Amino acid sequence: VVITKEANQEFLKDYLSGRLPENIKLDVIVQDINNLPQGVELKTERIKPWGTAHAVWCAKDVIDDEFVIINADDYYGKKAFEGAANFIKSKANNTYGIVGYSLKDTLSDHGSVSRGICNVDEGQLISIQEHTKIVAIDDTIVDEETESELEPDTIVSMNFWICNPSIFSYIEKYFTNFLNVPENLEKSEIYLPFVAQEMMVNGLININVIDSKSDWFGVTYYEDKTEAVNTLKNLTEQNQYPSPLWN
């Protein structure tokens, strides 16, 4: 399931359907700002999407089993997916998962990054706190907003979640309450970590933290693209990926 904007929908359908194996079902879903909970009517000039939790909620009609959520422009590593698959096979219904990475492995050489810092106790997520301006300075990692130093091996979320369909009904309630606050209608968003944390605080779910056992990379800044291209090239040369990737 790919979530995108309307302008990209047909292109992605054509591009991906011609490359994916026939046994893989493909749904390309538009995150439409007019896709609202039943009974909610809004008069707003808003253009900006409603956020990551709303993006997930838009897939409610095509997902009916356990699933993972990832950012489309991040590389998570093979072992991270293996860990997620094994977790799905063994987990209880009220247990969600999040794949964690070491902070030091998720930074950019070209500017600050935003990361969800995880408070973890014996493999269980206790809380996530968003830090929006993390940067490496010499041999230290600093949150520029609070001017505090962060430990390199701190576990962070890279938005790799393992959920079940129970999240859709909770997002709908959360979204409805959000829309009842006029100040939210112009630019505010609903974020997936906030929804998951509220479900956890309310005792609806537990969230296990899974060690990624993988390297992460992504494209936060334009300058990150060169490193991403070179890393994928090296992985291909090491026979970790076929070439050409698409047959």
Rosetta blueprint (number, residue, H / E / L):
1 V L
2 V E
3 I E
4 T E
5 K L
6 E H
7 A H
8 N H
9 Q H
10 E H
11 F H
12 L H
13 K H
14 D H
15 Y H
16 L H
17 S H
18 G L
19 R L
20 L L
21 P L
22 E L
23 N L
24 I L
25 K L
26 L L
27 D L
28 V E
29 I E
30 V E
31 Q L
32 D L
33 I L
34 N L
35 N L
36 L L
37 P L
38 Q L
39 G L
40 V L
41 E L
42 L L
43 K L
44 T L
45 E L
46 R L
47 I L
48 K L
49 P L
50 W L
51 G L
52 T H
53 A H
54 H H
55 A H
56 V H
57 W H
58 C L
59 A L
60 K L
61 D L
62 V L
63 I L
64 D L
65 D L
66 E L
67 F E
68 V E
69 I E
70 I L
71 N L
72 A L
73 D L
74 D E
75 Y E
76 Y L
77 G L
78 K H
79 K H
80 A H
81 F H
82 E H
83 G H
84 A H
85 A H
86 N H
87 F H
88 I H
89 K H
90 S H
91 K L
92 A L
93 N L
94 N L
95 T E
96 Y E
97 G E
98 I E
99 V E
100 G E
101 Y E
102 S E
103 L H
104 K H
105 D H
106 T L
107 L L
108 S E
109 D L
110 H L
111 G E
112 S L
113 V E
114 S E
115 R E
116 G E
117 I E
118 C E
119 N E
120 V E
121 D E
122 E L
123 G L
124 Q E
125 L E
126 I E
127 S E
128 I E
129 Q E
130 E E
131 H E
132 T E
133 K E
134 I E
135 V E
136 A E
137 I E
138 D L
139 D L
140 T E
141 I E
142 V E
143 D E
144 E L
145 E L
146 T L
147 E L
148 S E
149 E E
150 L E
151 E L
152 P L
153 D L
154 T L
155 I E
156 V E
157 S E
158 M E
159 N E
160 F E
161 W E
162 I E
163 C E
164 N L
165 P L
166 S H
167 I H
168 F H
169 S H
170 Y H
171 I H
172 E H
173 K H
174 Y H
175 F H
176 T H
177 N H
178 F H
179 L H
180 N L
181 V L
182 P H
183 E H
184 N H
185 L L
186 E L
187 K L
188 S L
189 E L
190 I L
191 Y L
192 L H
193 P H
194 F H
195 V H
196 A H
197 Q H
198 E H
199 M H
200 M H
201 V H
202 N L
203 G L
204 L L
205 I L
206 N E
207 I E
208 N E
209 V E
210 I E
211 D E
212 S L
213 K L
214 S L
215 D L
216 W L
217 F E
218 G E
219 V L
220 T L
221 Y L
222 Y L
223 E L
224 D H
225 K H
226 T H
227 E H
228 A H
229 V H
230 N H
231 T H
232 L H
233 K H
234 N H
235 L H
236 T H
237 E H
238 Q L
239 N L
240 Q L
241 Y L
242 P L
243 S L
244 P L
245 L L
246 W L
247 N L
